[in-house]
Amino acid sequence: MTLPVGMRRAGLLLHIAASVGWLGAVATSLVLAGLAVTADDPRTADAVYLLLRPLGWYVLVPFGIASLVTGVMQSLITVWGLVRHYWVLVKLVLTAFAVAVLLLYTRTLDALADAARVAADGGPSVTATASPLVHAAGAAILLLVALALSVYKPRGLTPAGHRRRQHVGADSAANTGA
């Protein structure tokens, strides 16, 4: 499918904006999770856990899904294709995996926030956990790998890419009379 240059650029702009937003939200989560783990005052950790829930649901999840959807759209409207090049395929798998883990991890964020709310109402403070820190660090690494793949675009066609290249080459030869 070929779209006008302006539409392709608009799609790319949306994809970059969603991906940068997601990376920024992950960095924020990483800092907050580090604060919760290292805080001397348990109320600070409780406050962080209360913040991580809306950050997860209203920033991380929307940006993650937007990045996945706009990435798939970009691959379908550009020469790269969805399954023609290994770097696109690996990036797709990494992004889909990250979104899936994030959606599952929101349960943990909900549980931590609920426990922090109980602590705010006079109950026991939440025991500091490294789980949000580990997940945020993993997400940051994964997103940076996806970013590197986008910038460097390592060579390598998938079997589908090789078939497409042969098919396009055969069509070109037939059209030129070769």
C-alpha positions, -999 to 999 in steps of 0.1 A, spaced: 0 0 0 14 34 -10 3 65 7 13 101 0 45 113 16 27 136 39 6 108 54 36 85 58 54 112 76 24 120 98 23 83 107 60 82 115 56 113 136 28 96 156 49 64 160 79 84 172 58 105 196 42 74 211 75 56 215 93 86 230 64 91 254 65 54 264 103 56 270 99 88 290 71 72 311 93 41 317 122 64 328 98 81 352 87 48 365 123 37 370 131 68 390 100 65 412 106 28 417 142 35 427 129 61 452 105 36 467 132 10 472 157 34 487 134 56 508 141 58 545 105 68 553 79 41 545 54 69 537 75 79 508 74 44 494 36 43 500 32 76 481 53 62 452 31 31 450 0 54 449 16 73 420 26 42 400 -10 31 394 -22 61 375 12 64 357 8 28 346 -29 30 335 -30 65 321 5 69 306 24 37 302 -5 16 288 -18 41 263 17 50 250 26 13 248 -5 4 229 -1 35 207 35 26 199 25 -10 190 -4 1 168 15 29 150 45 7 145 24 -20 128 7 7 107 41 21 97 54 -13 87 24 -19 65 27 14 46 65 15 41 90 -6 21 101 -23 53 69 -44 57 58 -63 88 76 -96 82 101 -88 55 131 -78 76 143 -94 108 148 -61 125 112 -51 120 100 -86 131 122 -85 162 110 -50 171 74 -62 167 79 -92 190 97 -70 216 70 -44 216 41 -69 217 59 -87 246 65 -54 265 28 -44 261 16 -78 272 39 -78 303 28 -42 311 -9 -52 309 -3 -81 332 19 -60 355 -9 -34 361 -24 -60 385 7 -57 406 6 -19 404 -31 -20 415 -22 -43 445 6 -20 456 -15 11 453 -44 -6 473 -19 -16 500 -5 19 501 -41 33 504 -46 10 534 -14 24 549 -25 60 543 -57 51 563 -36 40 593 -27 5 583 7 -10 580 31 5 554 38 -15 522 70 -34 525 93 -19 499 96 -42 469 121 -42 440 95 -55 416 86 -21 400 123 -13 398 130 -46 380 101 -42 356 109 -6 348 146 -14 342 136 -44 320 112 -22 300 139 5 296 164 -20 282 138 -35 259 127 -1 245 163 9 240 170 -22 220 139 -15 199 152 21 194 186 8 184 170 -16 158 151 14 144 182 35 140 206 9 128 182 -14 108 205 -44 107 204 -63 74 187 -95 69 156 -106 51 132 -131 65 121 -160 43 89 -139 35 112 -110 25 133 -132 2 101 -145 -15 88 -110 -19 121 -99 -34 121 -128 -59 85 -121 -68 90 -84 -73 122 -92 -93 103 -116 -115 75 -90 -121 101 -64 -130 118 -87 -155 84 -96 -170 74 -59 -174 107 -49 -190 108 -78 -214 139 -93 -199 
